[in-house]
């Protein structure tokens, strides 16, 4: 299993315990990164839109995927593509975010991920 994330708190706390694929970028860019991995045969192990925070309300997201590629998993590909379409419907709620808000959203994503692990 590996974690695909744009959350620096997840990288900091979990990189010594799990394979972490970290890349800075927006929520939408993270979903596209996961989609690209699904096209390569990685399988989703957590839902890309899990949690009660709406897409584009938070800039951070972490998704669990399989350790390595296998045969194309159509269900994973469908879920991630539908997640991208859903996220695209929501405008970015906080284009200018304070450091405190960023830290709060990082903690929310980290806590959601911990419950999935």
N, C-alpha and C positions, 0 to 999 in steps of 0.2 A: 504494500500500500504506500502511496505517496500523497503529499499534500501540495496542491497547486494554490498559491496564495499571492495576494498583493499586500498582505498585512505584515508590517515589520515586527509587530509583537509576536505573531505566530512564528515567524522566522527565528527571532531571538530566543523564544522559549522552547521551541520544538526541534530545531535543526540538529541537535545532538542526539535526538531520540528517533526521528523519522526522516525519510527522504522528503525534503522540502524543495519544491520548484517555485522559487520566489522571483517575481518580476514586478517592478513598479508599474503602475498604470491604473486606469479607471476600472470601475466595476465591469463595464461593458467589455473592455479589453481583456479582463481576466476571463470572462465567459468565452470570448473568442479563443483564447489560449487553450481553455479546456476543450472547446469544440474541435480545435485542431488536433489535440491529443486523441479525442474520440475517433476522428477520421483515421488515425494511425492504429487504432485497435485497442486503446485504453478504455476500460470500463468504469463508469461512474459508481462510486461506493457511497456517496452522499448526494442529496439533491442540491443543485446549484442555487435554488431559491429558498432553501430552508430558513427557518426562523421567522420572526414576526416583523422584521425590518423590511420595508418595501425596497424593491430594486431602485437604485439611484438615490435613495435616501441616505445610504451609507456608501462611502467610497471603498470599503474593504470587504473582501470575500475570500473564503477558503473552501476548497472543494476536495474531497477525498476521491482518489482514482486508484485503479489497480496499479500494481508495482511495475508491470511491463505490458507491452502490447500483446494482443492475441488476435483472434479473428474479429472482424468488425462486429460490434455489438449494436444492432439497430436500435434497441431500446435506449441505450445510453445516448446515441446520436440524436434520436428523436427528442429526448428530454432536454439535452443541452441546446438544441436548435430552438425548441419551443421556449426555453428560458431566455434565450437571446431576444426572441420576438417580444416576449412579455416585458423584459427590462427596457427595450427600446420604446415602449409605450409610456414610460414614466420619465418626466423631465428630471434633471438633476435638481434635487431639492435645496441643497446647501452648496452653491458654487464657491462661496468664500466661507471657510470653516476655521474656527479658532483651534489652537493646539489642544485645548481642553476637550473640545468636541471630537477632534481626531482621536485622541487617546480613549475617549469613551466608546467610540465606534470600533476601535481596535479591540478593546476589551470585550465588547458584545460579540464580535466575530470569534475571538479566541474562546470565549465561554461556550458558544454554540458548537464550535469544533471539538472542544473537550468532551462535550456530552456525546458527540458522535464517535469519538475514539473509544 
